[in-house]
Amino acid sequence: MPETILGFVLRSSGRHQAALAVLSVLVFLLSAAPLELQRRVINVLVDRGAFETVLWLAAAYVGVVLSEQSLKLCLNVYRGWVAEDSVRRLRSLVGEYADRATRDVSGEEAGVEISMVLDEAEPIGGFTGVSLSEPLLQGGVLASVIVYMLYLDWRMALLGLAFFLPQVVFVPLLQRAINRRAQSRILVKRGISGGLVSRISAGRGASEGRIGWGWTQDPIERVFTLNMGIYRIKFTMNLLMNMMHHLAVGSALCFGGWQVLQGKIEVGTVVAVVAGLGKLNDPWGDIVNWARELAVVGVKYRLFAGVLEGLVTPADARPPT
């Protein structure tokens, strides 16, 4: 198997990734158009312009939005197909590697294989659908909206964007903490699966119709602790990101409102910049989520590939830790 998750993505679905990239480009090229149409409608209303102008602008707005959403629908369905195809491929690989195993597989290793087929293949394959199209789409939306905001009023745009800078510092730090816990969780869950299969194979508790679950309490508690740690860090990061977004909107409203009162810009410009900041929040959050998923899935993929390689080598290879 390829050494990295991105290598696996390109090898298993390279042509589909190219098609997803084309759809992503088409979507983000339309992302700034609704903001401009909103700005023009507001300015026409403030200037008490002709209703026909408003009608045509509103129709254009609806047309652009429908086109954008239709392309997103195609993109998301296509992503889902690519993801499910990769999950199916990974689950088949586990069986193929197990059949080619060059050494006897212990009960614990059989439990790991079961975990890989039922649980671990899902997030790895699922990431394949968004691996390249998601950063391209969301990065394109960010770039197009930022350029449009700078075109409208560079001072107000820069003031709002300045509140996104702290996220460059705290997001990677918090993400690394999440990654460490995710890797530990995978190994603990594998230990539970392997222990169960080993006990069943050894016939422990068979005469009493049970296998004995007392030994699982500590690892189950460990998984609970790791999950709660991930939740706390993830939602703290979301809180900080939302605070930065609202501070950016507040500063843009304040500075933009002052410029309107001074007669330097139009009301529609303030509305468009504020709407642009709102439109930046979702793609920025999606990129952060994608980076988080890339890091976590990268760890899962290395562990997954390590087990498969261990099945077909004479050495008693263990998953990388």
N, C-alpha and C positions, 0 to 999 in steps of 0.2 A: 504494500500500500504506500501511497505518497507520504512524505514525512510530515506535512502540514495539512490542516483542514482546507486551506485555499488550494493546495495542490490536488487534493481529492475532488474539490468542487470543479476545477478546470478539467480534470481527467474524466470525470463522470458525466458532466453536463456542459461542456464548453460551448457547444453550438446554441444550446438553450439560453445560456448566460448572455450570449451576444444578442439574441432576440429580446430578452428581458431588458438589456441595456438600451436598445432602440426605443422600446415602449417607455422606459423611464425618461429618456431625453424628451420625447414628445410631451409627456406630462409636465415636466418642469418648465418647458418653454412656454406653456400656457399659464404658469402660476402667477405672474405679475399682472397679466391682462385684467383680471377682475378688479384689482386695486385702482388701476388707471380709469376704468369705466366708472367705478364708484366716485372717484374724485371729480370726474367731469359732470356727473349727475348732480352732485352736491353744489358745485360751482354754478351750474345752470339755475338751480333752485334758488340759491342765495342772490343771484343777479336777476331773478324773476324772468328767466328766458322763456322761449317757446316750449309748450308742452310736447310738440312733435319731436323736438330734440331729445327730451327726456324719454319719450316712448322708444325712439330708436336706440338710444344708449341702453335702456333697460332690456330691450330685446337682444342686443349684442351681448350684454352681460349674461343673460340666461343661456344664450347659445354657447358662449365660451365655457361656462360652468358645466353645462351638459356634456360638452366635448371632453373636458378634463375628467369628469367623473366616469364617463364611459371608458376612456382609456385606462383609468385606474382600475375599473372592474376587470377589464381584460388582463391587466398586469397582475392583479391579485390572484385571479383564477389560474393563470399560467404559473405563477410562483407556487401555488398550492400543488399543482401537478408535478412540478420539478421536485419539490420537497418530498412528496409521497413516493415518487419514483426512486429517490435516493434512499429513503427509509427501507423500501422493499429490497433495494440492491444490498444495503448493509446487512440486513437480516439474512439474506441468502449467502452472503460472504461468510457469516459465522458458521453456517452449516457446512459450506465448502471447506473452510479451513479445518473444522473439526473432523471431517471425513479424511482429510489429508494429514492428520496429526501423525507425527513421527515418534511419538512416545505415548505411554499410557496416561490418561487424564484422570486425576484424582477427583473425589467427590466435591472437594472445594472448588476445583477448577471448573467442574461441570456446573456448579452453582453460578460461577461467574459468567459462563456462557449463557445460561438462562437469563441472567440479569441483562446481558448485552442484547439478546434478541428481543426481550420484552420491554426494556426500559431505556437503555443507553443509545440504541440506534435512532430513537425518535427525535431527540434534540439535535443530534448530529445531522441526520438527514433533513430535518426541518430547516436548519440553518442554510442548507444549500439553496433553497428558493430565494433567499434574500441576501445571500453572501455578497454579490456584486451590484445587483440592481438597487438595493436599499441605500447604500452610501451615495451612489450616483444620483438617484432620484432626490433624496433629501438634501444632498450637497448642492445639486442644481437649483432646487427651490431656494435654499439659503442664498446662493450667489445671485440669482436673478432678482430676488426681493431686495437684497442689500444694495445692489447696483441701482435699482429703481428708486429706493429711498434716498440714496446719495444724490441722484439726479434731481429729486424734488427739492431737498434742502439738506446739504451735507452737514451743516452744524447740528441740526436737530437729530439727524440720523446717527452721527457719531456719538452724541450725548447718550442716546438710547442704547447703542451698541456697546458702549463702555461698560455697561452692567453685565454683559455676557463674559467679560474677560476673567473675573474671579473664578468662573466655572472651569476655566482651563487649568486652574491650580487644584481645586478641591475634587473635581470629578475623577481624575486619574488616581488620586490617593485613595479615595473611597472604593474605587473599582478594584484596586489591587487587594484590598481587604476582603471584598466579596469573592474574588477569584480563589484566594487561599481557602476560604471556607467551603467553596464549591468542590474543590479537589478533595478535601478531606471527607466531605459527604459521600462522594462517589466510592472512595475506598472503604468507608465504613459499611455502606450498603452492599458492596460486593462481599465483604466479610460475612454479613448476615446470610446472604444467599448461599455462599459456599459452605458455611457452617450447617445450614439446614440440610443441604444435599448430603454432606458428609455423615450427619447423624442418621438420616434416612437410610443411606447405603449401609451403615454399620449396624442397622437394626436396633438402635437404642430406643427403648421404650415400646418396641413393637408388641411385646406381650401384653402391655397395658393399653394398647391402642393409642399411644401418644409418643411424641418425640422429645418432649421436655423443652419448655420455652423460657425457663428461668435465666439461662445464659444470655438471652437476647435483650434483657432489660437494659444493661449498660450501653450496648451499641445503639439501641433505639433511643435512649436518653441523649446519647451523643448526637445523633441525627437531629433530634428536636432542638438541642442547643445550637447546633450549626445553622439550622433553618431560621431560628429566631434571630441569630446574629446577622444573617443575610437580610432579613426583613427590616431590622432596625437601620442598618447601613443604607439599604436601597431607598427606604422611605425618607430618611434624613436627607439623602442626596436630592430626592424629588422636591422636598420642602425648600431646600436652599435654592434650587433652580427656579422654582415658582416665585420665590421672593425676589430674585434678581430680575425676573421678567416683569413683575408688577412695579418694581422700582424704575425700570426702564420706561414703562408706559407713563408712570407718573411724571417723570422728568420731561418726557417728550410733550405731554399735555401742558405742563407749566411753561416750558420755554416756547413751544409753538403758540400757546395762547397769548403770551406776551408779544410775539412777533405779529400776530393777527391784530391785536389792539394798536400796535404801532403802524399798521398798514403795510408791513413788509411782505407778507405772504397771504395766500387765500385760505379760507376755512377748509376747503377741500384738501389742501396740502397737509394740514394737521391731521385730518381724519385719515388720509391715505398713509401717512407715516405711522400713526398709531395702529392702524389696521395691519400695516406691514410688520410692526413689532409683534403683533398678535400672531401673524402668520409665520413668524420665525420660531415661535415657541415650540410648536409641534414638530417641525422637522429637526430642530436642534435636539429636542428630547428623543426623537427617533434615532438620530445618529448616536447619541450617548447610549441608548439601549442596544443599538447594533454593535457598538464597540464593546459593551459589556458582554453581549452574547458571543461575540467573536472570541473574546478572551476565555470565557467559561467553556464554550464548545471546543476551543483549541485544546484545552486541558483534557476534556472528555475524549476527544479524538486521539490524542497521544496515548491515553490509557487504553482505549479501544484497540488501536493498531498494535500496541505493545503486547496485548494478550494474543491477538491473532498470530503475530510473528513468533511468539513463544510456543504456539501449538505445532509449528512446522519446523522447529529447529531442535537439534538433539539436546542442547543445553536447557537447563531448567530456568528459562527466562521468566522474569517477573515484570509486571507493568511498571513503567517509570513512575517515580514518586516525586 
